[in-house]
Amino acid sequence: MRDEPLDEADDEADEEPTRPRAAINPWPLLAVLVVAILSWFGYQAWHLQREHRSLVQIRASSEAPVDQARGQPSSCRSWPGAA
């Protein structure tokens, strides 16, 4: 245990120079977050549109064979026992 009174020990600790902390500015971080979120939604919208176009093309290219297949009698119907 130290022989010095508590008041003197507190005075010695206060004598050390302390640098004030700089306040953290949230605006740059918020701006980066907003840009990242907008970029993500933009990418997702672009990708969804691209996938939609691809599916529309696939559907359009498969309509003719499907319509042709519907118009022809199926060879399965002529099998014995087919209902």
C-alpha positions as a printed Julia matrix, in Angstrom:
83×3 Matrix{Float64}:
   0.0     0.0     0.0
   1.25    3.46   -0.8
   1.93    6.07    1.87
   0.72    8.96   -0.27
  -2.77   10.31    0.15
  -5.22    9.65   -2.66
  -5.51   13.33   -3.59
  -1.82   13.61   -4.48
  -1.96   10.47   -6.65
  -4.9    11.92   -8.57
  -3.0    15.17   -9.13
  -0.05   13.3   -10.64
  -2.32   11.42  -13.03
  -3.96   14.67  -14.15
  -0.62   16.26  -14.98
  -0.08   13.98  -17.99
  -1.2    15.69  -21.18
  -4.17   13.99  -22.79
  -5.11   14.49  -26.37
  -8.77   15.05  -27.01
 -10.4    12.44  -29.19
 -11.55   13.55  -32.58
 -15.23   13.04  -33.15
 -16.03   10.41  -35.74
 -17.81   11.9   -38.7
 -20.54    9.42  -39.78
 -21.29   11.05  -43.17
 -18.51    9.43  -45.24
 -19.38    5.99  -43.89
 -23.06    6.63  -44.51
 -22.33    7.78  -48.06
 -20.31    4.62  -48.76
 -23.12    2.48  -47.34
 -25.75    4.22  -49.48
 -23.62    3.87  -52.63
 -23.03    0.18  -51.88
 -26.74   -0.49  -51.34
 -27.75    1.4   -54.48
 -25.1    -0.45  -56.48
 -26.37   -3.78  -55.17
 -29.98   -3.01  -56.06
 -28.91   -1.73  -59.48
 -26.97   -4.9   -60.17
 -29.87   -7.09  -59.01
 -32.34   -5.19  -61.23
 -30.0    -5.47  -64.24
 -29.47   -9.19  -63.65
 -33.22   -9.81  -63.22
 -33.98   -7.95  -66.46
 -31.3    -9.93  -68.29
 -32.68  -13.22  -66.97
 -36.23  -12.2   -67.92
 -35.15  -11.43  -71.49
 -33.4   -14.79  -71.72
 -36.49  -16.65  -70.47
 -38.71  -14.77  -72.94
 -36.37  -15.81  -75.78
 -36.42  -19.44  -74.65
 -40.22  -19.41  -74.45
 -40.55  -17.81  -77.88
 -38.2   -20.33  -79.47
 -40.02  -23.28  -77.92
 -43.56  -22.18  -78.86
 -43.41  -23.42  -82.45
 -42.27  -26.97  -81.58
 -44.85  -27.18  -78.78
 -47.66  -26.01  -81.06
 -46.52  -28.44  -83.72
 -46.47  -31.29  -81.2
 -50.0   -30.45  -80.05
 -51.29  -30.61  -83.59
 -49.88  -34.04  -84.4
 -51.51  -37.14  -83.07
 -49.33  -38.8   -80.5
 -47.94  -42.21  -81.3
 -48.61  -43.16  -77.69
 -52.37  -43.04  -78.25
 -52.2   -45.88  -80.75
 -50.6   -48.25  -78.25
 -52.82  -51.06  -77.05
 -54.24  -50.32  -73.65
 -53.8   -46.54  -73.94
 -56.86  -44.7   -72.74
